[in-house]
Amino acid sequence: MTWRLLFSGTSSLPWTCFIVLAAGTAIALSCWLLRLERRMVSRTIGWTLLTLRCTVLTLLLLTLLQPVLTKQFDQRQQSRVVVAVDASDSMETRDSHATLAEKLRWAQALGMLGNDETRPLIERWAAAADAGTEPPWLGSDQPPQTAADQAAANARRNQVFASLSEFDQMPRTEFARRLLTARPTQLLENLRKNLPLDLRLFATEQLQTTPLQLTQQLQAERSKLLPAATDAVGLLQHTLSEESAGQIRAFVILSDGRQTAPADVAGTAQLLAMINVPVYAIPIGSALQPRDLAIASIDAPEAVFLRDQALVRTVLGTAGFEGEELTVRLESNGTVIQQQNITPSSDSTVVSFTLPADQPGRFDYVITSDPRPGELRSDNNSRGFSLKVVDNKARVLLLDGDARWEFRYLNNLLERDRQVEATTVLFRQPWLEILNQPALQNTLPPAAAFRELLARTDLLIIGDLNPAEADPQTWQMVEDAVTRDGLTVLIIPGRQYMPLAHQSEILNNMLPLTSVRQKLAEQFLASPPGGEQSAFRLTLSTAAQNLPMFQLQEQPGSRDMALTKLPGHPWIATGTPKPGATVWATAAIPGLPAAGDPVIVQQDYGFGQVVWLGLDSTWRWRRRAGDEWHYKFWGQLIRWAARSKAAAGNSSLRMSVSDVIIDESESPEVVVRWDRRLLPQIQNAAVSVIAEQTGSPTPPITIRLQPAPDTPERSSARLPGLTEGNWTLRLKVENTTVEVPPNLQTELIVRKQISAELADVSCNRTLLKQLAEQSGGELIEPWQAARIAELLLPTDQPQQKLQERSLWDHWSLIALFCCLLMAEWVVRRVNGLP
């Protein structure tokens, strides 16, 4: 332990010189004053006064120098091991399909078969099973020679198989629990001998527990973990963000490796390796792919327009049924609408159905496949979805300066879509004056007609307009339509004018980013001669993954399909997102280390929103694909904008829900947006949403909405997990004078859908191995779990701690200062000095 006295005020040399000079001057004046006072008081009194004054000045000098007393000492902190047990739905799978060798090794690890003396014999049985031969049940390498030996071998075989049959009914969670607590492995007990334990259960959420509470919480508290999904990577990231993360020695994860939540596995593993915190993964489940049919996912629009065609695509998991004929049915209210017979050639197959939207309303459908002999589970063979048919059209206004390629393909798409009512204005177009007017309208309507057109429009697409083609009055009318009517504006910048040539303050306010700049891919990476053109590729952000226009996966439900697989873009327009704006996609050149630039950015603006699409080459997505990606993106974007404008509300506020059809495990966001002019009246407003289930005796749920720090006119909250059924969301506003409609409400449908966990119940050893090895750990089989206690030995090292105590602002110093001044004053007054 080391003590030191430091003066923090001496860090500034001019300040130090000033206060020392001032103190010296004051002491010199005190000495001069003593010569005057000696004529009126005795020598003893004079020196007493001088001593008191010098002491006060010295104390003042020390105070101004800010003395700090420091203590440096060594402190030992014992690291801990985080043991995490997967409690998601897939962990309820019973691995009845496991191989004989796996079951033999599992049984030995759980103490169900043999002991330390018979371990070599059981390993010989497992090795023989791996080799595809009959295990030597009697321990001899030679087959039974006599009838008695054969009978003894059969008896032992039957005894072993009777013990192993317990695995046919044992869930993976129970297997993990026994591995942690039962002899001979007793992983928790062996780890506790070396290091403190931090035991946790996880699925979507996580929960800290103890060995004594493990069994009870696996049964009673499991629903709190939201077991419909698994987020092992989220568990690691959350634990590392805790205050005591520096004490973590390692992670031990018992899981089947089904990471269903979006996550950066490689990035998290590399971070763990950098801070020297390895992951030891124990795979729970058979390495053998099970035979299982599953409706893995469904890709269907939430709403379509009347007389439109709804394309429904589903991924059917067919592991183990390759080459067999299967039947997939689309049903509604028990009636078969469509049916397809397929013969899969791999472990998954995409099946498509086309639904005509002939009647308005909401319809419920189920896609199902009958259970087959040998299936591991039959509770994942069907999945439902809902479809809303709306009796109206989406209205789009397209404004552009020149007929660039983006305009041509987009205008053609709008003309072909029968459920879109499009108005197009192309300001600059070739016109030989042979006809009375150009092929397309080339001027905006008069102000009154344009204002009425904007009020009817759902989506306004603005291209590369010349500043002369959009005067201040035009921008003012656009802003009014966005803020008051809920219009969605999508801006497609151009190489010539938009937005750099414009000086409109209104346009700058509406743009979701600042400091706009253009980037050419060729300037950063030259195209190889005769090779593919250098181009930017898009990467979708987490915030945009569930938006319908970005559901461009080759397989429904897949999160691996990135925009990077679509043809690239030779140039982009990017900038700095404004506070409160949301980045939907970034652009980067593959092979370059630079981070992606924001290129698709959204910003709420009043009751509407503005979307920046920083490229003009989505038409390139048609390459070798036709309408598949280009039309799907723009068609869903137009319909999404139409739904956004239809939010409930009045001229003062609007209420919307991020998704109107959700699963039980989802938490949609409720957003209330106010007119900015009403901000002074809603500063103290209490905004809540009351969620009430139709036809249910369950009490209503009240959720308080919180205003956003950057955009106080926007209040939002996430709804908690709701049960299956139809819900009504009513807005409740208190403590404000703003008129709020008494029956402002919207509908929400919560579907009971099979867990994404059950789409594939095989043990994903590949992911567990990647997470373990890239973090510096390893994948350890359950029968080798005892090795972990040998690998994780205490490595505690003393850490130097520094404690500081400031003296200059301590109360005792102030008290001493006052006492000295009082003593000096008393001595002067008693001796008759002024």
Secondary structure, 3 states (H helix, E strand, C coil): CEEEEEEHHHHCHHHHHHHHHHHHHHHHHHHHHHHHHCCCCCHHHHHHHHHHHHHHHHHHHHHHCCEEEEEEEEEECCCEEEEEEECCHHHHCECCCCCHHHHHHHHHHCCCCCCCCCHHHHHHHHHHHHCCCCCCCCCCCCCCCCHHHHHHHHHHHHHHHHHHHHHHHCEHHHHHHHHHHCCCCCHHHHHHCCCCEEEEEECCCEEEECCCCHHHHHHHCHHHHCCCCCCHHHHHHHHHCCCCHHHEEEEEEEECCCCCCCCCHHHHHHHHHHCCCCEEEEECCCCCCCCEEEEEEEECCCEEECCCEEEEEEEEEEECCCCCCEEEEEEECCEEEEEEEECCCCCEEEEEEEEECCCCEEEEEEEECCCCCCCCCCCCCEEEEEEEEECCCEEEEEEECCCCHHHHHHHHHHHHCCCEEEEEEECCCCCCCCCCCCCCECCCCCHHHHHHHHHHCCEEEECCCCHHHCCHHHHHHHHHHHHHHCCEEEECCCCCCCCCCCCCHHHHHHCCEEEEEEEEHHHHCCCCCCCCCCCEEEEECHHHCCCHHHCCCCCCCCCCCCHHHCCCECEEEEEEECCCCEEEEEEECCCCCCCCEEEEEEEEECCEEEEEECCCCHHHHHCCCCHHHHHHHHHHHHHHHHHHHCCEECCCEEEEECCCEEECCCCCEEEEEECHHHHHHCCCCEEEEEEEECCCCCCCEEEECEECCCCCCEEEEECCCCCCEEEEEEEEEECCCCCCCCCCEEEEEEECCCCHHHHCCCCCHHHHHHHHHHCCCEECCHHHCCHHHHHCCCCCCEEEEEEEEECCCCHHHHHHHHHHHHHHHHHHHHCCCC
